[in-house]
Amino acid sequence: MVDDARPAWTWKLASVGGIGIYVHASFALLLAWVAMRHFGGGGGTRAAAGGLALILAVFGIIVLHELGHAFAARMYGIRTRSITLLPIGGVAALERMPEKPSQELVVALAGPAVNVVLAFGLAALAVAMGQVPELARVDVVTTPLLQKLVLVNVSLAVFNLIPAFPMDGGRALRALLALKLPRVRATEVAVAIGHAFALFFGFVGLAYSPMLALVAVFVWMGASQELSMVRLQSVLSAVPVARATITQFRTLAPTDPLSIAVEEIVAGTQHDFPVVAGEEVVGVLTRADVVRGLSTLGATSAVEGSMHRTFETATPDEPLERAMPRLNVADPAPLMVVAGGRLFGMLTAENLTELLTMLEAARHAPLKRA
């Protein structure tokens, strides 16, 4: 889907199965720190090269871990926008999590399962090469790389299975709780446990490991954000798309000049335009498309030369909860709301935010006394 939507401050390394693999700029700092630590420890260039080889292999394993989540989600029709490598690990940007607890359990456990398979495979290869893995006696410098990678996979599997939501183990816990509890309540319990682990990680991290303290911050923030999202989804599940749809707007024809869109943008508040041929929506022209078209093609060029030819759609009676993931933040084109094959309106992120603001204000309105 959104493989072209590049996460901020990243470089694209590759694409696997249509999923873009990106590395965050801060990753370079980690590589520099590893190289300097090994070089300064007396090992010289060879030690630095070995340290870099290990860290690159570890992050290769992390990519495979995240691909496990991505391909498991794909079985349920859920796309993955990207996988981003950060100094503290990897993040698979799934379009959404499965609604069914059994499916979420599969997706959550798929990553650690990849590490278990890799651990057994690498251990078997080590034995075949005459190396007996001794996980309790691994040395960062002297132990062969193959044996280190066995320990890395075991460690990743065990650490990720800690029930600290939103880590894999926490998501698995939420899925199991959701078999008996409503999804919002199951998330609240999982988040409370995740916050408890975050506090524990934080105290231990401050005393022994700054990296663990950083993980604690991400666990706490991630759990809180996920709880807010689940509560929002619960509210939006009962609200149809039509409630947030813009129904008063200007449409453009494919042959109209970009200058018309410029006039509309300057004169009013509309920044996105459905492009319609007859009664069929054939494209979407966003403000960014207009700016790009003006700079490359000119104001007299036809709209069809600058518009999005592929776009997402929704129906007026569809729950907003289901339509919301299709509003791509990185490429904010509106959803075309179509009823009976004809254009009904547009759903934009801004209008959805306006509706949520109104719903929240109404929820806190004082009750009238008789």
N, C-alpha and C positions, 0 to 999 in steps of 0.2 A: 504494500500500500504506500507507505509514506517514506520509503527508503530514500527518496530525494530530499526529505526534510531533515537537514543536518542538525544534530544537537549543537548547542552553542559551545564555542571554544574547543572544537574537535577536528580531527582529520580522519578521513575515511581510509581504512586499511584494505578492506575487501568486501565482497558481498557473497553470502552463502544462502542458497535457496531463496533469493530475493530479499534477504535481510542484510541491511548495511551494518558492517562492523566498524565502529569508530573508536578512536583513542583520544582521551581528553588531554589538553595541553599540559596539565599538571603531571601527567605520567612521565614527562621528560625529567622533571625534578626527582622523581623516584629513581629513575635509571642513573642519573648523575650521582645521587646519594649512595646507591649501591656500589657503583664503580669506585667512588672516592673512598668508601669505607674499606673495600677489599684491597684497593691499591695502597691506602695509608696504613693498613694493618701489617705491612711488611711482605705481602705476597707479590707485589709488583703487578706488571701488566697481565701476566697469566692469571693471577687470582682475580683481577678485575674482570677479565674476559669470562672466567668461570662464573662469577657472581651474576654478570649480565645474562649469560646463557641460562642460568637457573631461573632468574626472575622472568625472562621472556617465555621460558617453558611453562612456568606457573601460570602466567596470564594466557598462554595458549590453552591450558587446561580450563581456566575460568571461562574462556570463550565457548569451549565444548559444553561446560556446565550450563551456561545460559542458552545455548542452542538446544539443550535437552528440554528446558522450559518452553522455548519457542516452538519446537516441533511437536511437543505434547499439546500445546495450546492450539496448534494448527489442526490437529485431529478434530477439534470441536469448532472449527470455523473461525478461530480467533487469530488475527494477524499480529505480527510483531513489527513495530515501526523501525526499531534499531536495537543494536547492542552496543553499549558504550563502556569502554574500559577506563576505570578510575584507579588512583593509587590504592584505594581500599578494596577494590574488587570490580565486579562487573554488574551492569544493570541492563536487563532486557525490558525494553519499553513495549509491553504488550498493549494492544488496543483496549483490552479490558480483561478482567478475570472471569472465569466461567461462573455462571449463576448457580449451577448445580453443585452441591458439596462434593459429590463423588468425582466430578470432573476437576474441581479445584484441587482436590487431594492428589489426583494423578499429575496435574501440572506442577504442583508444589514439590512433589517427590521426584519428579523426572530429573532435576538437576543433580541432587545427591546420588541418584541411581547411576548417572553417568560416571560420577567419581568412583563409585563402588566397582563398576565394570572396569574402569581404567586401572584401579588399584590392583585388581586380580590379574588383569592382562599384563601389566608391567611387572608384577611380582613373578608371574610365570615366565616372562621373558628374562628376568634377572636370574632366576634359578637355571634356566636353559643355558645361560652364559656363565654359569658357575658362581654366581653371586647369590648368597643367601641373605635376603632382606632382614635386617635387625632393627626394627622400628624404634626400639628403646635406646639404641646406641648410635643414632645418626649424628654425624659431625658435618657441619656446614662446609668445611674445607676438604676433609679427607675422604668422606663417603662418596662413592661413585654416583653420578647424576641419576642413573636409573633408580637406585634405591631411594634417593632423596624424593624423586617424583612419586614413588609408592607412598611415602609418608605424607607428601603434599595432598594426594588424593584422599587418603584416609582422614587427614585433618580437616579438609574441606567438607567431606561428607558429614563428619561428626559435628563440626562447628555449625554448619548450615541447618542441622536438624535440631539445634537448641530451640525450644519453643518460645522464641522471642519475636513476636510479631513486629514488623512484617518480613522477617527472615523466613526461609523455607519451612523450618519447623513450626514457626508461628502460624504460617498460612495453613499448614497441614492440621494444626490444632484447631484453627477457626473452622476449617472444613468439617472436622469431626464434631465440633460443637454444633455446627449448623445442621447436622443430621437430626438434632433434637430440639434446637432453639431457633427462633427467628434470626435471620442473617444479621440484623442490627445488634441484637443482644449478644449473639455469638462473637461478633466483632468487638463489642465493648469488653467482654471477658478476655478475649485474646489480647486486646490492646493493654488492659490493666496488667496482664502477665508480662507483656512486652516492655512496659514501662518499668516494672520491677527488675527485669533483667538489665535494662538500660542503666538503672541506678547502680546495680551491681558492677556492670562493665565499667561504669564511670569511676567508681571508687577504686577498683582494681587497676584501671588504666592510669589514673592519676598517680598511683603508687609505683606501678611497674612498667606500664606500656602506654605511651601517648597514642599509638595507633588504636588500641582497644578503647581509649577514651573517645577517640574520633568516631569509632563504630557506635559507641553508646549514644552520641549525639544524633547520628543518622537513624538509629533504631527508634529513639524517642520521637524525633520529628516525623519519621516515616509512619510510625504507628498513629500519631495524632492526625496527620493529614489523611490517612486511609480511613480513620473513623469518621472524619468530617465528610469525606466523599461517600461513604456508605450511607450515612444519614441523609445526605443530599439525594442520593439515588433512590432511597426509600420514599422521599417526598415526591420526586419527579416521576416515580412509577405510576402515580395516580393522576398525572397531569398530561394531557395530550399535546402533541406538537403544535396544534392549532392555537393554543393559548399564547405561545411565544412567537408566532409567525408574523412577519411583516406582510401586510396585505395591500398596503398603499405604496406603490413604487413605480418607477419608470423602467420599461423594457427597451432594449435596443435590437435592431436588425443586424445580421452579419455584415451587411454592406454599408451600414452607417459609418461616418468618419469618427475617429476618436475625439474630435473637437466637440461633438455633442456630449460625450461623457464628461469632458472637461467642464463644459458649461454647467451641467447638472451638479457636479461635485462642488464647484465654486458657489453656485447659487443656493444649494440646499444641503441636506444632511445625508443624502444617499451616496454611498461610496462603492456599492457593489451593484452590478446590473445583470439581470438575466438576459441572455441573447436568444431571441426567439425567431424562428422561421415558420410562418404560418401559426400553428398552435403548438409546435414542438420546440422544447427547450434544446438548443444545440450547443450552448456554451455559457460560461459565466465570466464576466469581466470585472475584476477587482480594481481597487485604487492602485495597487502595486502594478497590475497589468497595464493600466493607463500610463503611469509614470514610465514604465519600461518601454512601452510602445512609442510614447512621445520622443524619448531620447534616441531610439533606434530607427523608427519608421516615419515619425512625423505626425502632425495633427490631422493631416488629410488622409492618412492611411485607414483602411477598413478595419472595423472592430474585430472581424474574424481572424485577422493576422496577429492579434495580441491576446485573445481570450483563452481561458481554460477550455479545452475541448472535452476533458473528462472531469466529472464532478459527482458529488454524492447527492442522493435524494432521500426524501422522507415522505411519509403520508400524514395528512392532518390528524388522523385518529391514532397514530403511533405514539406510545408513551415516550416522553422526553428522555427518560432514563436510557432507552435503547438508541435514540438518535444522537444523544450528547457525545458519545465517543467518536462519531463521524465528523465532528467539528474539529478539524486539525489545527491546533494552536500554532504550529510552525508554518503553516501555509493557510492563513485564515480565509479561505473562500467559503461563502455561505452554502448551506444545504438548500437545494431546490425542493420545495414542498409541492408535491404533485398529487392531484386527485382526479381519478378517471382519465389519466393521460394528459390532463391539462394543468397548466401552472396555477397553483393556488397561492403561493407566496414564497418568502425566503426566511430561513432561520439562520441568524448570525449569532456569534458568541456574545456580542454586545447586547443584543435583544434578550438573549437567554439570561444574561446577568441582570438586566433590568427587571425581568419577571421575577427572578429569585429575590431581588431587593424588595419588590412589592409584596411577595408572599411572606417574607420575613417580617416586614413591617405590619402586615395584617395579623400575623401570628401573635405579635406582641401588643396588639391594640387592646385597650381596656374594655372590659365587658360593661354594657349598658345596664343600669338598674331599671327595673320596671317602675 
